[in-house]
Amino acid sequence: MTGSLVMWDDRYTAYDFGPGHPMHPSRLDLTYRLARGLGLLDHDDVEVRAVVPATDEQLLTVHDPEFVAAVKEASADPSAATGQFGFGTEDTPAFAGMHEATALAVGATLGACEAVWSGEVRHAVNIAGGLHHAMPGASSGFCVYNDIAVGIRRLQELGAARVLYLDLDAHHGDGVERIFWNDDRVLTVSLHETGRALFPGTGFPGDTGGPQARDSAVNVALPPGTGDEGWLRAFQAVVPQLARAFRPDVVVSQHGCDCHYSDPLAHLSVSVDGMATATRWVRELAEDSTAGGRWVALGGGGYELVGVVPRAWTHVIGVATGRPVDPATPTPQEWRDHVYDVYDREAPELMGDRDGRPISYGDWHQGYHPEDPVDSAIMATRRAVFPGWGLDPYLD
């Protein structure tokens, strides 16, 4: 396997819930412009590939026929949406072309998964993907169809026996977890703000999978205000150990960046630098595990549209293409000028937030601190799932 793939289509911006909605398509356009401006896409071993929309047959590997039919109906006439299937609500309004726009995002994830599994490329990125809240029979949380689940189903069809799904969004990856709740071939790991404080109100440590897939759902429910140190500590204290035990054939990751301290919809306090660090760790997991480097990286949430999302996902593209961007790198002047001209906003001048300050998260083997809310959350998860994998919750 050589090279990397970035899925892109100008039609991505048709996924638009309308003025004032927090999930504005500008975040996709600005990410692509920033990655292009930094030269990340201008290499012989990086392919930017156009997208083929998912077919109904592909959508139906996950979604109910009645639901797909209802999405199509509302796509043709948004006024017909009643909220019965989760869209047509304030959170997830119906919009003209909704089916086509979401099928495009699903198709991009399918293309990424197929290219990685076939060995055509080692890594693939779809920033328009990561729609992790959609259920088999309902839209939810700004997500119409669940591209992640459709992509994982395709990987299973192609022969993947074990898929590691890692969700770094501030919100619990409930849709993907629900779909694979009773499937021990998929290990879903979600690091998120506790459902006691944030939508969708799920994802607690005791939620560990169905009767045929015990300990296949892993939830790290972090307290509001968790910053770089705690967030990265949680990752290192849970994810590598389970990945080694699970022995995945391929890694699929969701890089929602609403865990950032300036995101308007969540209450975590992670920097762009912290997210870039975690992205490098995900790549290392894929490279160093039985996955043999097979890695599909997707977008997700993130609602600070100018200051955070483009930088966070450009870091994902940089890591996936083998050219990680130093957080001290200046953002291109042309990109900053575009942001000002179109959005009347001052864009960030650097690719990071921390001005070179290191992140100290400590090693779990040095001991945990039960009085610390983050460590308590980590230990709750380790106690819930580690024994089922033959791991000691108290040891590294």
C-alpha positions as CSV (number, residue, x, y, z in Angstrom):
1,M,0.0,0.0,0.0
2,T,1.3,3.4,-0.9
3,G,-0.1,6.9,-0.9
4,S,-3.1,8.6,0.5
5,L,-6.6,9.5,-0.7
6,V,-8.6,12.6,0.0
7,M,-12.2,12.5,-1.0
8,W,-13.5,15.8,-2.2
9,D,-16.5,17.2,-4.2
10,D,-17.6,20.8,-4.5
11,R,-21.2,19.5,-4.1
12,Y,-20.4,18.8,-0.4
13,T,-21.6,22.3,0.3
14,A,-25.1,21.3,-0.7
15,Y,-25.4,19.7,2.8
16,D,-26.9,22.9,4.1
17,F,-29.6,23.2,6.8
18,G,-30.0,26.8,6.1
19,P,-29.0,30.2,7.5
20,G,-28.2,30.3,11.2
21,H,-27.8,26.5,11.6
22,P,-24.6,25.7,13.4
23,M,-23.5,23.0,10.9
24,H,-22.8,25.3,8.0
25,P,-21.1,23.9,4.9
26,S,-18.5,26.7,4.9
27,R,-16.5,24.6,7.3
28,L,-15.9,22.1,4.5
29,D,-14.9,24.6,1.9
30,L,-12.6,26.4,4.2
31,T,-10.9,23.2,5.2
32,Y,-10.3,22.2,1.6
33,R,-8.9,25.7,0.8
34,L,-6.6,25.6,3.8
35,A,-5.2,22.2,3.0
36,R,-4.7,23.3,-0.6
37,G,-3.1,26.5,0.5
38,L,-0.6,24.7,2.6
39,G,0.3,22.4,-0.3
40,L,-0.8,19.2,1.4
41,L,-2.7,18.1,-1.7
42,D,0.1,18.9,-4.2
43,H,2.1,15.7,-4.0
44,D,2.4,12.7,-6.3
45,D,1.4,10.2,-3.6
46,V,-1.8,12.1,-2.6
47,E,-4.9,11.7,-4.8
48,V,-7.9,14.0,-4.6
49,R,-10.8,11.9,-5.8
50,A,-14.3,12.9,-7.0
51,V,-17.2,11.3,-5.2
52,V,-19.8,8.9,-6.4
53,P,-23.0,9.1,-4.4
54,A,-24.2,6.1,-2.4
55,T,-26.9,4.0,-4.1
56,D,-30.1,3.1,-2.4
57,E,-28.9,-0.5,-2.1
58,Q,-25.8,0.7,-0.2
59,L,-27.8,2.9,2.1
60,L,-30.1,0.0,2.9
61,T,-27.3,-2.1,4.3
62,V,-27.8,0.1,7.4
63,H,-31.0,2.1,7.0
64,D,-34.7,1.0,6.9
65,P,-36.4,1.2,3.6
66,E,-39.3,3.3,5.0
67,F,-36.7,5.8,6.3
68,V,-34.9,6.1,3.0
69,A,-38.2,6.6,1.2
70,A,-39.2,9.3,3.7
71,V,-35.8,11.1,3.2
72,K,-36.3,11.1,-0.5
73,E,-39.9,12.5,-0.2
74,A,-38.7,15.3,2.1
75,S,-35.8,16.0,-0.2
76,A,-38.2,16.6,-3.0
77,D,-40.7,18.6,-0.8
78,P,-39.2,19.7,2.5
79,S,-42.6,21.0,3.7
80,A,-43.8,17.4,3.8
81,A,-41.4,16.6,6.7
82,T,-43.2,16.1,10.0
83,G,-40.4,15.1,12.3
84,Q,-41.6,11.5,12.3
85,F,-38.2,10.2,11.1
86,G,-36.0,12.7,13.0
87,F,-35.7,15.3,10.3
88,G,-38.0,18.3,9.8
89,T,-37.0,19.4,13.4
90,E,-35.2,22.4,14.7
91,D,-32.0,20.4,15.0
92,T,-32.2,18.6,11.7
93,P,-34.4,20.6,9.4
94,A,-35.5,19.1,6.1
95,F,-34.0,20.8,3.0
96,A,-34.3,20.5,-0.7
97,G,-31.8,17.9,-2.1
98,M,-31.3,16.4,1.4
99,H,-31.2,12.9,0.1
100,E,-28.7,13.7,-2.7
101,A,-26.4,15.7,-0.4
102,T,-26.2,13.0,2.3
103,A,-25.9,10.2,-0.2
104,L,-22.8,12.1,-1.5
105,A,-21.2,12.1,1.9
106,V,-22.0,8.4,2.3
107,G,-20.5,7.7,-1.1
108,A,-17.3,9.4,-0.2
109,T,-16.9,7.3,2.9
110,L,-17.6,4.2,0.9
111,G,-15.0,5.2,-1.6
112,A,-12.5,5.8,1.2
113,C,-13.2,2.5,2.8
114,E,-12.9,0.5,-0.5
115,A,-9.7,2.2,-1.5
116,V,-8.1,1.4,1.9
117,W,-9.3,-2.2,2.1
118,S,-8.2,-3.0,-1.5
119,G,-4.7,-1.8,-0.7
120,E,-4.9,1.0,-3.3
121,V,-3.9,3.5,-0.6
122,R,-2.8,3.2,3.1
123,H,-5.0,6.1,4.4
124,A,-8.1,7.9,3.2
125,V,-9.9,11.0,4.4
126,N,-13.4,12.2,4.0
127,I,-14.0,15.4,5.9
128,A,-17.7,15.4,4.8
129,G,-18.3,12.1,6.7
130,G,-18.5,11.4,10.4
131,L,-22.3,11.6,10.6
132,H,-22.4,9.4,13.7
133,H,-25.8,10.2,15.2
134,A,-28.1,8.8,12.4
135,M,-30.0,5.7,13.4
136,P,-31.3,2.9,11.1
137,G,-34.7,4.4,11.0
138,A,-34.2,8.1,11.9
139,S,-32.0,11.1,11.5
140,S,-30.6,12.7,14.6
141,G,-28.3,15.5,15.7
142,F,-27.7,17.1,12.2
143,C,-27.0,13.6,10.7
144,V,-29.4,12.3,8.0
145,Y,-27.7,9.1,7.0
146,N,-24.9,7.3,8.9
147,D,-22.0,7.2,6.5
148,I,-19.7,5.6,9.1
149,A,-22.0,2.6,9.6
150,V,-22.5,2.1,5.9
151,G,-18.7,2.3,5.4
152,I,-18.1,-0.3,8.1
153,R,-20.7,-2.6,6.7
154,R,-18.9,-2.3,3.3
155,L,-15.6,-3.2,5.0
156,Q,-17.2,-6.3,6.5
157,E,-18.6,-7.3,3.1
158,L,-15.1,-7.0,1.6
159,G,-13.7,-9.3,4.3
160,A,-12.8,-7.2,7.4
161,A,-13.2,-9.5,10.4
162,R,-12.5,-6.8,13.0
163,V,-13.1,-3.1,12.6
164,L,-11.9,-0.6,15.3
165,Y,-14.1,2.5,15.3
166,L,-12.7,5.4,17.3
167,D,-14.9,8.5,17.9
168,L,-13.2,11.7,19.1
169,D,-16.2,14.0,18.8
170,A,-17.4,15.8,21.9
171,H,-20.8,14.1,21.5
172,H,-21.2,10.4,22.0
173,G,-21.2,8.3,18.8
174,D,-24.6,6.8,19.6
175,G,-25.7,5.9,16.1
176,V,-22.7,3.9,15.2
177,E,-22.7,2.2,18.6
178,R,-26.4,1.4,18.3
179,I,-26.0,-0.2,14.8
180,F,-23.1,-2.4,15.9
181,W,-24.3,-2.9,19.5
182,N,-24.6,-6.7,19.1
183,D,-21.8,-7.2,16.6
184,D,-18.5,-8.4,18.1
185,R,-16.7,-7.8,14.9
186,V,-16.8,-4.0,15.5
187,L,-15.2,-2.4,18.6
188,T,-16.7,1.1,19.0
189,V,-14.7,3.4,21.3
190,S,-16.1,6.9,22.0
191,L,-14.3,9.7,24.0
192,H,-16.9,12.4,24.7
193,E,-18.4,14.8,27.1
194,T,-20.6,13.0,29.6
195,G,-24.2,12.5,28.5
196,R,-25.3,14.1,31.8
197,A,-24.3,17.5,30.3
198,L,-24.5,17.1,26.6
199,F,-26.6,15.6,23.7
200,P,-27.5,12.8,23.1
201,G,-27.5,11.9,26.8
202,T,-26.0,8.5,26.3
203,G,-22.6,6.8,26.3
204,F,-21.9,5.9,29.9
205,P,-19.2,3.5,31.0
206,G,-21.7,0.7,31.8
207,D,-22.9,0.7,28.2
208,T,-20.7,-2.1,26.9
209,G,-22.5,-3.9,24.1
210,G,-25.2,-6.4,23.5
211,P,-25.5,-10.0,24.7
212,Q,-23.6,-11.3,21.7
213,A,-20.9,-8.6,21.8
214,R,-20.0,-8.0,25.4
215,D,-17.4,-5.3,25.9
216,S,-17.5,-4.3,22.2
217,A,-18.8,-0.8,23.1
218,V,-16.4,1.4,25.0
219,N,-17.4,4.8,26.4
220,V,-15.2,7.3,28.1
221,A,-17.6,10.0,29.5
222,L,-15.5,13.0,30.4
223,P,-16.5,15.8,32.7
224,P,-17.3,19.3,31.2
225,G,-14.1,21.4,31.1
226,T,-11.8,18.6,30.3
227,G,-8.8,20.1,28.5
228,D,-5.8,18.8,26.5
229,E,-4.1,17.1,29.4
230,G,-7.1,15.1,30.6
231,W,-8.4,14.4,27.1
232,L,-5.1,13.0,25.9
233,R,-4.7,11.1,29.2
234,A,-8.0,9.5,28.6
235,F,-7.0,8.4,25.1
236,Q,-3.7,6.9,26.2
237,A,-5.2,5.2,29.2
238,V,-7.9,3.4,27.2
239,V,-7.4,3.2,23.5
240,P,-4.0,1.6,22.8
241,Q,-4.6,-1.2,25.3
242,L,-7.9,-2.2,23.7
243,A,-6.6,-1.8,20.2
244,R,-3.8,-4.3,21.0
245,A,-6.3,-6.7,22.5
246,F,-8.9,-6.4,19.7
247,R,-6.3,-6.8,16.9
248,P,-8.2,-4.8,14.2
249,D,-8.0,-5.4,10.5
250,V,-8.7,-1.7,9.8
251,V,-9.2,1.5,11.8
252,V,-12.0,4.0,11.1
253,S,-11.9,7.2,13.1
254,Q,-14.2,10.2,13.5
255,H,-12.5,13.5,14.2
256,G,-15.3,15.8,15.3
257,C,-13.6,18.9,16.6
258,D,-16.4,20.2,18.8
259,C,-14.2,19.3,21.8
260,H,-12.4,22.6,21.2
261,Y,-12.6,25.2,24.0
262,S,-14.3,27.7,21.7
263,D,-17.0,25.4,20.3
264,P,-20.4,26.9,20.9
265,L,-22.3,23.6,21.4
266,A,-20.1,21.6,23.9
267,H,-18.2,22.2,27.1
268,L,-14.8,20.5,26.7
269,S,-11.6,22.6,26.5
270,V,-9.2,20.9,24.0
271,S,-6.9,22.9,21.7
272,V,-6.3,22.3,18.0
273,D,-2.8,21.2,19.1
274,G,-4.3,18.5,21.3
275,M,-6.5,17.2,18.5
276,A,-3.6,17.1,16.1
277,T,-1.7,15.0,18.7
278,A,-4.6,12.6,19.0
279,T,-4.8,12.3,15.2
280,R,-1.1,11.3,15.1
281,W,-1.8,8.7,17.7
282,V,-4.6,7.3,15.6
283,R,-2.3,6.9,12.7
284,E,0.3,5.2,14.9
285,L,-2.4,2.8,16.1
286,A,-3.2,1.8,12.5
287,E,0.5,1.6,11.6
288,D,1.6,-0.4,14.6
289,S,-1.4,-2.7,15.0
290,T,-2.6,-5.7,13.0
291,A,-4.4,-3.2,10.8
292,G,-1.2,-2.9,8.8
293,G,-1.7,0.9,8.3
294,R,-5.2,0.6,7.0
295,W,-6.9,3.8,8.2
296,V,-10.0,5.8,7.2
297,A,-10.4,9.2,8.8
298,L,-13.7,11.1,8.8
299,G,-14.9,14.5,9.8
300,G,-17.9,15.0,12.2
301,G,-19.0,17.8,14.6
302,G,-17.4,21.1,15.0
303,Y,-19.2,24.4,15.0
304,E,-16.5,27.1,15.4
305,L,-16.6,27.3,11.6
306,V,-13.6,29.6,10.9
307,G,-11.3,29.5,13.8
308,V,-11.3,25.7,14.6
309,V,-12.8,23.3,12.0
310,P,-10.5,24.2,9.0
311,R,-7.4,23.9,11.1
312,A,-8.4,20.8,12.9
313,W,-9.3,18.9,9.8
314,T,-6.3,20.2,7.8
315,H,-4.2,18.6,10.6
316,V,-6.1,15.3,9.9
317,I,-5.3,15.6,6.2
318,G,-1.7,16.4,7.0
319,V,-1.3,13.4,9.3
320,A,-3.1,11.1,6.9
321,T,-1.0,12.1,3.9
322,G,2.3,11.7,5.8
323,R,3.0,15.4,6.1
324,P,1.9,16.5,9.6
325,V,1.6,20.3,10.0
326,D,3.6,21.9,12.8
327,P,1.1,23.9,14.9
328,A,3.6,26.9,14.7
329,T,3.0,27.0,10.9
330,P,1.4,30.3,9.7
331,T,-1.9,29.9,7.9
332,P,-1.6,31.1,4.3
333,Q,-2.2,34.8,3.8
334,E,-4.4,34.0,0.8
335,W,-6.6,31.9,3.0
336,R,-6.8,34.5,5.7
337,D,-7.8,37.1,3.0
338,H,-10.5,34.8,1.7
339,V,-11.9,34.4,5.2
340,Y,-12.0,38.1,5.8
341,D,-13.5,38.9,2.3
342,V,-16.2,36.3,2.5
343,Y,-17.0,36.0,6.2
344,D,-15.8,39.3,7.6
345,R,-13.8,37.4,10.2
346,E,-10.2,37.5,11.2
347,A,-8.8,34.1,10.6
348,P,-6.2,32.4,12.9
349,E,-2.7,33.3,12.0
350,L,-1.2,30.0,13.1
351,M,-2.1,26.3,12.8
352,G,-2.2,25.8,16.5
353,D,-3.4,27.4,19.7
354,R,-0.7,26.8,22.3
355,D,2.2,28.9,21.1
356,G,4.6,26.0,21.4
357,R,3.6,25.1,25.0
358,P,3.9,21.3,25.5
359,I,1.0,19.2,26.7
360,S,1.7,17.1,29.8
361,Y,-0.8,14.3,30.3
362,G,1.2,11.9,32.4
363,D,1.5,8.2,32.2
364,W,-1.3,6.0,33.6
365,H,1.2,3.4,34.9
366,Q,2.4,6.1,37.3
367,G,-0.9,5.8,39.1
368,Y,-4.4,7.4,38.9
369,H,-5.8,10.0,41.2
370,P,-9.4,9.0,42.3
371,E,-10.0,12.6,43.4
372,D,-9.5,13.9,39.9
373,P,-12.8,13.8,37.9
374,V,-11.0,12.9,34.6
375,D,-9.1,10.0,36.2
376,S,-12.4,8.8,37.8
377,A,-14.1,8.8,34.4
378,I,-11.2,6.9,32.9
379,M,-11.2,4.3,35.7
380,A,-14.9,3.8,35.4
381,T,-14.4,2.8,31.7
382,R,-11.4,0.6,32.4
383,R,-13.3,-1.2,35.2
384,A,-16.3,-1.7,32.9
385,V,-14.5,-3.2,29.9
386,F,-10.9,-4.1,30.6
387,P,-11.5,-7.4,32.4
388,G,-13.5,-8.7,29.4
389,W,-10.4,-8.3,27.3
390,G,-8.1,-9.9,29.8
391,L,-6.7,-6.5,30.9
392,D,-6.1,-5.3,34.4
393,P,-7.9,-2.0,35.0
394,Y,-5.2,-0.9,37.5
395,L,-2.2,-1.6,35.4
396,D,-0.9,0.0,32.2
